[in-house]
Amino acid sequence: MQPSIPNTYINPKNHHVGVSKLRLMNASNLRELNGTIVIQENDKPLAVLVKYEEFLKLQQQAMAVLETHAVLNDDAEASAIWSGLEEAKAGKTKTLDEIRKPSKHPK
């Protein structure tokens, strides 16, 4: 079974638009865009158009995936993560108040 991937950033409202209709669209039409436009020619998808804000969200999400991949492929980083998870399971944790308390050791 394939894991479920949250669809937080991709708007499932796809609008299929032919190239000729796209030429008729203006800035006002694009500002009112609610969803993703799939630009096609002869019923063959050519490109996808999303609002700029949506694009930035997609880009942030892609960067987060790449950063996670890099961390998990770094043996030292992955080992530290697993070690921290094991410590948490074993109850070796501190409350936020304990962490925020000033140190009793003089500097």
N, C-alpha and C positions, 0 to 999 in steps of 0.2 A: 504494500500500500504506500502510495506516495504521500509525503508529509503535506499538510495544508499550509499554504503560504498566504499570509494576510495580504489583502488587496487594498492597503491603506492609501496608496498614492495614485493608483491607476483608476481613472474614472471609467466605469463599465459602460457609460453611455456613448457608444460609438455611432457616429454619423458617417455614412458613406457618401462621398461627393465626387462626382466626375470632374476631370480637369477643366472642362468647359464651364461648369457651374462655379468652380473655384475662382475663375477669372472674374466672375461677376461680383464676388464678395468684396466688401470694403472694410475699413477699420472698425466701423460701428458694428457690422456683422460679427467680426472677430472678437470684439470686446464682449459681446453678448453670448459668446460661445459657452455652452454648458455641456462639456463632454469632450470627446476626442474625435477629430475628423480624420477619417481614412480617405486619402486622396487616391482615386483609382482611374484607370483608363481601360475601357472595354472590360469592365468587371474584374480587372486585375489590380490589386493594391500596389501603389507606387511609393507612398510615403504616409507619414502620420503627422498631424498637426495638433499641438496642445498649447494651452495658454502658457505664457512664460513662467508664471508662478508654479504651475504644475510641473513644468520642465525642471525648475530648480529643486522641487521636492524629489523628483525622480533621480536627479543627479546626486542629491544628498544621500538618498537611500542606496544608490549604487556605490558611492564612496564608503558608506558604512559597511556594506558587504565586503568590499575589497580590503578594508582595514581589518575586519574580523578574520577574513581569510589569511591575511598576513600574520596576524597575531597567533592564530591557531597553527600556522605552519612554522612558527619560530619555536623550537624545542624548549628553550628557556622560558618563554612567555607561557606556552601551553602548560608546562610543568608547574609554574607558579600558580596558574589558574586552578589546576587540579588540586594542588596542595591546599590552596585557600578553601576550596569546596570541601575537602576532607576535614580541614580544621573546623569549618562551620558545622559539618555533620557531627563532629565529636564534641561540639558545644564550646569550643575555644573561641568565644566571641566576646565583644565588649559592647556596652550600650553607648549611645552617642554622648551621654553625660560623662561616662568614664573617659572617653576619648577627648572630650572638650575640657576636662579638668586640667588646671595648670599643673605642670610637673612639680613635684616636691623637691627635686634635685636642684641645688643652686647651679647657676651657669658659670 
